[in-house]
């Protein structure tokens, strides 16, 4: 079974693309969502986060997202520490999920597929792209974020240009061409190999 990694900068529309693949019957593992779930439900992971970031990382057993975000988004070193704790747990979880799948291929959606090096563990990589201003507008509308917050979050990810050099396929989600036909074309390619 092939593993297709799909990524894109914040606001690019990678989740929208994944939903189209899901409608075609393709199983999708949402790495970022699973990471959030594991950070709440996996005791070993929780203990490691507390050891690295202090008791403030959780309030009444719930992940203190605001505290952690304030810690990591202003410090590449702390972000690296958090990623070093969370990514191995997500990788193990993905392996367990993958064993249960039976389709020709699966998607592994991850915001930092290239930044984390996880692209080396997939058979094919897909990058969803959109212009920066459109991505900022989407993030502001979706998350109620300010333009400054959206830009700060974007700064923690590689540029689209850097990711494009590593991507096997690119989905253009800027509205100039329809996304669904692009996804259908990739689905045909991935299903026929």
Protein Blocks (a to p, Z undefined) as FASTA:
>chain_A
ZZddddddehilpmmmmmmmmmnopacddfklmmmmmmmmmmklmmmmmmmnojklpggh
iacfklmmmmmmmomklmmmmmmmmmmmmmmmmmmmmmmpcbfbdcdddfklmmnommmm
pfbdcdddddfklmmmmmmmmnopafklmmmmmmmpccfklmmmmpmbdcdfehpacfkl
mmmmmmmmmmmZZ
